[in-house]
């Protein structure tokens, strides 16, 4: 496996291990999320219907047996390893199906795909927790430069 400079781990693992950053910023300094604050007041969530996402990477390798994907950032050439399946699917959706999708469109698409594959969530709390993990994944992808955030 190629050595990646940055690793984005499985977001659920980060949450369970209490290793989510206190604040997540875009490369331009825009605050995206404060995961431990009131969720609805996070900028990425408040602006989910306005902010659009574009990809900034080229796929290099995938190691399905290890749930690991390597991409190269188009702007810097830096390698990034992604170990989160949901994030990989959201990145693929933006890259291949809907460049410029809003944050909300990306999260809703992934929620719908998950329900289609696994059935309904057991309750609203489970759905909200999963959606929060999706927002966190997008925030980290923006933070590390895999996604370019365009603010309307």
C-alpha positions as CSV (number, residue, x, y, z in Angstrom):
1,X,0.0,0.0,0.0
2,X,1.2,3.5,-0.8
3,X,2.1,5.6,2.2
4,X,-0.4,8.4,2.6
5,X,0.5,11.6,4.4
6,X,-3.0,12.1,5.9
7,X,-5.4,9.5,7.2
8,X,-9.1,10.1,7.6
9,X,-10.2,7.3,9.9
10,X,-13.7,5.8,10.1
11,X,-15.8,8.6,11.5
12,X,-17.8,6.4,13.8
13,X,-14.5,5.1,15.4
14,X,-13.5,8.7,16.0
15,X,-16.8,9.4,17.7
16,X,-16.7,6.3,19.8
17,X,-13.1,7.0,20.9
18,X,-13.9,10.6,21.7
19,X,-11.2,11.8,19.2
20,X,-13.3,14.2,17.2
21,X,-11.7,17.6,16.9
22,X,-13.2,20.4,19.0
23,X,-13.4,22.6,15.9
24,X,-13.1,21.7,12.3
25,X,-12.1,24.4,9.8
26,X,-11.9,24.6,6.0
27,X,-8.5,25.4,4.6
28,X,-9.6,29.1,4.1
29,X,-10.3,29.4,7.8
30,X,-14.1,29.0,7.6
31,X,-15.5,27.3,10.7
32,X,-17.3,24.2,9.6
33,X,-18.2,22.4,12.8
34,X,-17.9,22.5,16.6
35,X,-19.1,18.9,17.1
36,X,-19.5,19.3,20.9
37,X,-21.7,22.4,20.6
38,X,-25.3,22.7,19.7
39,X,-25.5,20.7,16.5
40,X,-28.0,22.9,14.7
41,X,-25.8,25.9,15.1
42,X,-22.8,24.4,13.3
43,X,-22.1,26.4,10.1
44,X,-21.9,23.3,7.9
45,X,-25.4,22.3,9.0
46,X,-26.9,25.9,9.1
47,X,-25.7,26.4,5.5
48,X,-26.4,22.9,4.2
49,X,-28.9,24.2,1.6
50,X,-26.6,26.9,0.3
51,X,-23.0,25.6,0.4
52,X,-21.9,23.5,-2.6
53,X,-19.2,20.8,-2.8
54,X,-16.8,20.0,-5.6
55,X,-14.1,17.4,-5.5
56,X,-10.4,18.1,-5.5
57,X,-8.8,14.7,-5.8
58,X,-7.8,11.9,-8.1
59,X,-8.3,8.3,-7.0
60,X,-5.0,6.5,-6.7
61,X,-5.8,3.1,-5.2
62,X,-8.4,1.1,-3.3
63,X,-7.8,-1.7,-0.9
64,X,-11.3,-3.1,-0.4
65,X,-10.1,-5.9,1.9
66,X,-8.8,-3.2,4.3
67,X,-11.6,-0.7,3.7
68,X,-9.0,1.8,2.6
69,X,-8.8,4.2,-0.3
70,X,-5.9,6.4,-1.4
71,X,-6.5,9.7,-3.3
72,X,-4.2,12.4,-4.4
73,X,-5.2,16.1,-3.9
74,X,-5.2,17.9,-7.2
75,X,-4.0,21.1,-5.8
76,X,-1.0,19.9,-3.7
77,X,-0.3,16.3,-4.8
78,X,-0.6,15.2,-1.2
79,X,-1.8,11.6,-0.7
80,X,-4.8,11.0,1.6
81,X,-6.0,7.7,2.9
82,X,-9.7,7.4,3.6
83,X,-10.9,4.6,5.9
84,X,-14.6,5.6,6.1
85,X,-16.9,3.8,3.6
86,X,-19.7,6.4,4.0
87,X,-17.3,9.2,3.2
88,X,-16.0,7.4,0.1
89,X,-19.5,6.9,-1.2
90,X,-20.4,10.6,-0.6
91,X,-17.1,11.7,-2.4
92,X,-18.0,9.4,-5.3
93,X,-21.5,10.8,-5.5
94,X,-20.1,14.4,-5.7
95,X,-17.5,13.4,-8.2
96,X,-19.5,11.2,-10.5
97,X,-23.2,12.0,-10.1
98,X,-23.6,15.6,-8.8
99,X,-20.6,17.9,-8.9
100,X,-21.7,21.1,-7.0
101,X,-24.3,19.3,-4.9
102,X,-25.3,21.1,-1.7
103,X,-24.2,19.6,1.6
104,X,-27.8,18.7,2.2
105,X,-28.2,16.9,-1.1
106,X,-25.1,14.8,-0.4
107,X,-26.2,13.9,3.1
108,X,-29.8,13.1,2.0
109,X,-28.5,11.0,-0.8
110,X,-26.4,8.9,1.6
111,X,-29.2,8.6,4.1
112,X,-31.5,7.3,1.3
113,X,-28.9,4.9,0.0
114,X,-28.4,3.5,3.5
115,X,-32.1,3.0,4.1
116,X,-32.4,1.3,0.7
117,X,-29.6,-1.1,1.6
118,X,-30.3,-1.7,5.3
119,X,-33.9,-0.7,6.0
120,X,-35.3,2.0,8.0
121,X,-33.5,3.4,11.1
122,X,-34.9,2.1,14.3
123,X,-35.8,5.6,15.5
124,X,-35.1,9.3,14.8
125,X,-32.2,9.3,17.3
126,X,-30.4,6.7,15.3
127,X,-31.0,8.6,12.0
128,X,-29.8,11.9,13.5
129,X,-26.7,10.2,14.9
130,X,-25.9,8.7,11.5
131,X,-26.5,12.0,9.8
132,X,-24.2,13.8,12.2
133,X,-21.5,11.2,11.3
134,X,-22.0,12.1,7.7
135,X,-21.7,15.8,8.3
136,X,-18.5,15.1,10.3
137,X,-17.1,13.1,7.4
138,X,-17.8,16.0,5.0
139,X,-16.3,18.5,7.4
140,X,-13.1,16.4,7.6
141,X,-13.0,16.0,3.8
142,X,-13.3,19.8,3.4
143,X,-10.7,20.3,6.1
144,X,-8.1,18.1,4.4
145,X,-8.8,19.5,0.9
146,X,-10.6,16.6,-0.7
147,X,-13.6,18.8,-1.2
148,X,-13.8,22.4,-2.2
149,X,-16.5,24.3,-0.4
150,X,-18.3,27.0,-2.4
151,X,-20.3,29.4,-0.3
152,X,-23.2,31.2,-2.0
